[in-house]
Amino acid sequence: MRIEKNTVVSLDYELSDATGKILEKTDTPISYLHGGYGGIFPLVEEALHEMEIGYSCSISMEPHDTFGEYDADLIREEPRSSFPNNVAVGMHFEGGAEGSDDILIYKVIDVSDDTVTVDGNHPFAGMALNFSCTVTAIRPATVEEISHQHVHGAHGHEH
């Protein structure tokens, strides 16, 4: 079977920075719905199109191909009273970007008596990345997966 629109593709992958330092690596394959549904980087999806099980590739990507450029405007200082008493550096919170309806995940980067500083940038924003992968499985997507535009688990609809 070849990778085509509306197939579920499973991959082993490594994500590394420009120096070769591994940032993420799969212990078990990940799966995504192929065909422009946003489940994987578009350049990776393009490289995998029409390939078969066992195919391996390595794709170098610039920030605009992955998590975007680092945006200093996504660092915000908020009143301490807006957070739980146990707020600590490293915690994550959902919040709206200023002037947008988009929800971001903010990481707490500093806590003082009066304020909490959070960063809405993805940890890999602004970085050139290398994505190396091997296709481990391909199967037709179910009608439900295509309708929902993402892969479901072995036991049906799981988010």
C-alpha positions in Angstrom: 0.0 0.0 0.0 1.2 3.5 -0.8 0.7 6.6 1.3 -2.1 8.6 -0.3 -4.8 11.0 0.9 -7.0 9.5 3.6 -4.5 6.8 4.7 -3.3 6.5 8.3 0.5 6.5 8.4 2.6 5.3 11.3 6.1 6.5 11.8 9.1 6.1 14.0 10.8 9.5 14.1 13.6 11.7 15.6 13.4 15.4 15.8 16.8 17.2 16.2 18.1 20.7 16.2 20.6 22.1 13.7 23.5 20.7 15.7 22.1 17.2 15.7 20.9 17.2 19.3 17.9 15.0 19.6 14.9 16.9 20.9 12.2 14.2 20.5 12.3 10.5 19.6 9.5 8.0 19.5 9.5 4.9 21.7 6.5 3.6 19.8 5.3 4.8 16.4 3.1 7.8 16.0 0.2 7.9 13.5 -1.3 10.7 11.5 -4.1 11.1 8.9 -2.4 11.8 5.5 -3.9 14.4 3.2 -3.5 17.9 4.4 -5.2 17.6 7.8 -2.5 19.2 9.8 -1.4 16.1 11.7 2.3 16.4 10.7 4.6 19.1 9.2 3.6 19.8 5.6 7.1 19.2 4.3 7.2 15.8 5.9 3.8 14.9 4.5 4.9 16.0 1.1 8.1 13.8 1.3 6.1 10.8 2.4 3.3 11.1 -0.3 3.2 7.9 -2.4 5.9 6.1 -0.4 5.5 2.6 1.1 6.3 0.8 4.4 10.0 0.9 5.2 10.6 4.2 3.5 13.0 6.5 5.4 13.8 10.1 5.0 15.4 13.1 6.7 14.0 16.6 6.1 15.6 19.8 7.2 13.1 22.5 8.1 13.3 26.2 8.9 11.2 27.8 11.7 8.5 28.9 9.2 8.1 25.2 8.2 7.6 24.1 11.8 6.7 26.1 15.0 7.3 29.6 13.6 9.8 32.3 14.6 10.2 33.1 18.3 7.8 35.9 19.2 8.8 38.1 22.1 5.2 39.5 22.2 4.1 36.1 23.5 5.9 36.7 26.8 3.3 38.2 29.2 3.4 39.4 32.8 0.2 38.6 34.5 -1.1 39.4 38.1 -0.2 36.7 40.5 -3.9 36.7 41.7 -4.9 35.2 38.3 -3.1 31.9 39.1 -3.5 29.2 41.7 -1.6 29.6 44.9 0.8 26.7 44.0 1.9 28.3 40.7 5.5 27.4 39.9 8.1 27.8 37.1 7.6 25.1 34.5 3.8 24.8 34.9 1.6 25.2 31.8 -1.7 27.0 31.4 -4.1 27.6 28.5 -4.8 31.2 27.6 -5.7 33.6 24.9 -3.1 35.5 22.9 -3.7 39.3 23.2 -6.0 40.5 20.5 -6.8 37.0 19.3 -9.4 34.3 19.8 -6.6 31.6 19.5 -5.8 29.6 22.6 -2.2 29.0 23.4 -0.3 26.9 26.0 1.7 29.3 28.1 4.7 28.1 30.2 5.4 29.8 33.5 9.0 31.2 33.3 9.0 33.4 36.4 7.0 33.9 39.6 7.3 36.8 41.9 5.1 38.1 44.9 3.0 40.1 42.5 3.3 38.7 39.0 3.7 35.6 37.0 5.6 35.7 33.7 4.4 33.3 31.0 5.8 32.4 27.5 3.4 31.3 24.8 6.1 30.3 22.3 6.4 26.7 21.4 9.7 25.4 23.0 11.1 24.8 19.5 10.0 28.2 18.1 12.7 29.9 16.1 14.8 26.7 15.6 15.8 25.0 12.4 14.9 21.4 12.8 15.6 18.0 11.2 12.9 15.4 11.1 14.1 11.8 10.4 11.5 9.1 10.1 10.7 5.6 8.9 7.3 4.5 7.8 6.2 1.5 9.9 2.6 1.0 8.8 0.0 2.3 6.3 -3.8 1.6 6.4 -6.9 3.1 4.9 -8.5 5.6 7.2 -12.0 4.9 8.5 -15.0 7.0 7.5 -15.1 8.4 11.1 -11.4 9.4 11.0 -11.8 11.2 7.7 -14.9 12.9 9.0 -13.1 14.0 12.2 -9.9 14.7 10.3 -7.6 12.8 12.7 -6.6 9.3 13.6 -8.6 7.4 16.2 -7.1 4.9 18.6 -7.4 1.1 18.3 -10.7 1.2 20.3 -12.4 3.9 18.2 -12.8 7.6 18.9 -10.1 8.7 21.4 -8.8 12.3 21.9 
